[in-house]
């Protein structure tokens, strides 16, 4: 399900996590009219220190997003640091 956020003026916006996997495409196709942007979270699938891989993945995701007519928003997280604490 896409994440919704209210815009000023009352109209909501939605973005969807996108990895170019089957689930990502299904979500996009199911909610296409609502989704304004595709979001890729660095560190979930590709580690932050893997810069070459990140660049290749980002290029592929950008091409896929462009083909779908949506912008790709890349974000980074350190959530893994908190989840891996013991």
C-alpha positions in Angstrom: 0.0 0.0 0.0 1.4 3.4 -0.9 2.3 5.9 1.8 0.0 8.9 1.7 0.8 12.4 2.8 -1.5 15.4 2.8 -0.5 18.3 0.6 -1.3 21.9 1.5 -4.7 22.5 0.1 -6.0 19.1 1.1 -4.9 16.9 -1.8 -3.0 13.8 -0.7 0.2 12.5 -2.3 1.5 9.0 -2.3 4.8 7.3 -2.8 5.7 3.7 -2.9 8.8 1.8 -1.9 10.4 0.5 -5.1 13.1 -2.1 -5.6 12.2 -3.2 -9.1 11.0 -6.5 -7.7 7.8 -8.3 -8.5 6.1 -6.8 -5.3 7.2 -3.3 -6.2 5.8 -3.5 -9.7 2.5 -5.1 -8.4 2.0 -2.3 -5.9 2.7 0.3 -8.6 0.4 -1.3 -11.1 -2.4 -1.8 -8.5 -2.2 1.8 -7.2 -0.8 3.6 -10.3 -3.2 6.6 -10.3 -2.3 7.4 -6.7 1.5 7.0 -6.8 3.4 10.2 -7.6 6.9 8.9 -6.8 8.8 5.7 -6.3 11.1 5.5 -3.3 14.3 3.5 -3.0 15.8 3.1 0.5 19.6 2.6 0.4 20.8 0.3 3.1 17.7 -2.0 3.0 18.9 -4.0 0.0 22.3 -2.4 -0.8 24.7 -1.5 2.0 25.8 2.2 2.1 29.5 1.4 1.8 28.9 -0.6 -1.5 29.2 2.5 -3.6 29.7 0.9 -7.0 26.8 -1.5 -6.5 24.7 1.4 -5.2 25.5 3.4 -8.4 24.5 0.5 -10.6 21.3 -0.3 -8.7 20.4 3.4 -8.8 20.9 3.6 -12.5 18.7 0.6 -13.1 16.0 1.8 -10.8 16.1 5.3 -12.3 15.6 3.7 -15.8 12.7 1.6 -14.5 11.0 4.6 -12.8 11.5 6.7 -15.9 9.8 4.0 -17.9 6.9 4.1 -15.6 6.7 7.9 -15.8 7.5 8.5 -12.1 10.4 10.2 -10.4 12.7 8.0 -8.3 13.4 9.3 -4.8 16.5 7.8 -3.1 16.8 8.0 0.6 19.4 6.6 3.0 18.8 5.1 6.5 20.8 3.8 9.4 17.9 1.8 10.7 20.0 -1.4 10.3 22.3 -0.1 13.0 19.4 0.0 15.4 18.0 -3.4 14.4 21.3 -5.1 14.7 22.0 -3.9 18.3 22.0 -6.6 20.9 
